[in-house]
Each structure stands twice: as C-alpha cells, then as structure tokens.
C-alpha cells in the first residue's frame, strides 16, 4: 500500500507519516530527501527534476510495495502523483503552523530563516505558482485515489485513529491500520 501525507509546511506530515509507517510496518519516505541535494546549510540546492523523480520511483519500487510518503509530489509526474492508494491532506491554521516551524527551525538549526517563514506564511493566500492551499486543493482534486482531509490541530494519535477509522470503512482501498 502506498500512502501520501501532504499539506503546508509545519502541518505535521512528516511526523504523521513516520508514525503511520511504523504502525503499518512500511517504509517512510520524505520528499525533501529527494527534492534537495545535500548541503550545509540544508535546503539550498534543488536536485534536478528527472533525478528526483527517478530516485523516488526507485525507492517506491524497492520498498516492498508499502510506503508512506510525506511532503509534496505535485509536478513530479503522473507515475508518482497517481501511484498512491490513499492521500491524507492535513490542514492546520497558519498561526499554529508558523509556531511549530519556528520551534523546529530553532531546534534543528539554532536560528529561524526569515525568508522560509515568509514563504510558509503565504500558503493560505497564494502564490499562483508553487505550494499554496489553492494549488494543493486543485492538485488533490485531480488525483485518481481517495483523499482523506484532516483539519485542525490534532495530535498524531488522533490523526492515526481517524486514518484507521477511514481505512476500516474502506477495506477495498488498502486494508487496515
């Protein structure tokens, strides 16, 4: 089973994906690991699109068929974008996301990048290109698999339980958590 967990930066997609992968005995893959080239500081140099696509497809195929992918795969090509059995879309209010991001940035890097925070803050309103709520909703609407939307500042455990309930009610969509 392939599950994709997505939403705005700071919504908790990586945390939930790791927990869900553990529960399912699946592999957790984060798109940042494929999108960005290793650098110090990190997240400065994008990996070429063909290379990241090929690398993620390889990881999906070698994972024994069970993986939970966190992040965003919009514009990565239909072979990846429509590979999932379920997409879980997380929506968390901007103020909560930004507070989480500030804390995460301080913990990881000892400082907060103001450009990153400005980028993350604009998710609900735009921009016309790139990662925004409108673009993500349009992308979700074009997917070939079910999309489960989880809104609000829910704990990881609450999110896992809601996914479990959804999967139990939709056994033909991929089994039980």
N, C-alpha and C positions, 0 to 999 in steps of 0.2 A: 504494500500500500504506500502511495506517495501522497503526502500532505504538505501543503504550503501554508505558512503562517505569515501574514503580512499586515502592514499598517504604517503609520507615520513613525519616524524615528522617535524612540522613547516610549512607544506604546507597550513594550514588553514582549515583542515577537520572539526574540532570541531566547529569553527566559522560558517562555511557554514552550517553544519548540524543543529545547533541551529536556524539559520535564516530560513532554509528551513522547519524545523519542525514547527516553528512559523507560517510561511506562509501557510502551509498545515493543521494546527491545529492538528499536530501529536505529538507524544512523541519523545524527543531527548534522545538517549541512547549513552553513550560514553564507548567504550570497556575498557578504563583504569579503570573505576569504577568496572568492573567485573574481570579484569585481576589481579589487585593489591589488596592485603589486606591493610586495613587502617593501617597507621604507621606514626610516626613523627621522622625523615622526611619521606615524602611520597615516593612511588615507590621503596620500598626496598624489599618487600616480595611478591612473586607471590602466587596467590590463586591457589589451586590445579585445574588441568585442568578439571576434571569432575564437580567440584563445580562451576567454572566459566561458563562452558557450560550450566549446568542446570539452573543457575541463569539467564543467558542471555535469554535462551529459555523461561523461565517463564515470564520474562519481555516483551518479544516479544508477547507472547500469551495473556498477560493481558492488553496490550496496546490498545485493541480495533481494532487491525489489521493495525493500521497506526503508523509507527515509522520510524525515521531517525537515523541510527546507524553510529557514527563516530569512526574512528580508524582502527584497523586491526583485521580481524577474520580468517586469514589464519591458518590452522591446528586446527580449532575449531570444525571440523566435518561437513560432508555434510549437515546435517539437518540445520545447521546455515549458512554455506557457500553458499548453494544454495537456501536459503529462500527468497532472495531478488527479487523484481520486476525490480530494476534498481540498478546498481553500478555506482557511479561517481568517477572516478580516477583523482586526482589532481596532477599535476607535476609543481613544481616551482624550479628554478635554486638553486643550493646549497648555493651560497653566500647570496641570499635573505632569504632562509630558516634559515640559521645559524644566520643571523642578527635578524630575528624575534624570534628565540629561545633564543638568549642572552637577548633580551629585556623582553621576557616573564619570563625567569628564574629570572632575577633581580626583576621584578615586584612581582612575586609570593613568592620568597624565599630570596630575598636580596643578592643572590650570584649566580654564574654560576658554575655548576658541570662540571669540565673539562672532566671527563670520559663520561658523557652524550653527551657533544659536540663532542667528538671524535667519539662516536658511531653514532651520527646523521650525521656527515660529510662523513662517508663512504658509505652512502646509494647508490649513483650512481655506485660505483665500485664493491661492494660486501658486505658482505662475502657470501660464498656458502650456508651457512645456515642462517636462520633468516631473518630479514626485510631488503631487498635490492631491487633496481629497477628491476634487472633481475628476482628475485624470485616473486616480485609482478606482473610483466608482465606475467610470466608463470601462476601464480595463476589466474589472470584475464582471461587469455585465456581458462582456464578450467571451467569457470562459465557457468551456464545454462541460465542466464538472459543477457539482453543488458548491455554493458559497455559504458558509455559516458566519454571520456577523455577531460579534460580541462587543457590546458597548459599555463604557463606564470603567471606573477604577476598580476592577475586580481583581481579587487575588489570583495567583497562579492556580491554586487548588480549586477555586470557584470556576475558573476557565476550563480546567481539566474535567470537572464534573459536567459542565454544560456540553463539552465535546462528547463525553461519554454518553450522556442522555441522547444527544443528536445521533450518534452512531448506533446506539441500541434501537432507536426508532427507524433507522435507515440501514438495516443489515446488508442490503444488496449494494450499498455504497462503499463497503470496505471492511465490515467486521466490527468488533467491539474493542473498546479501550480497556 
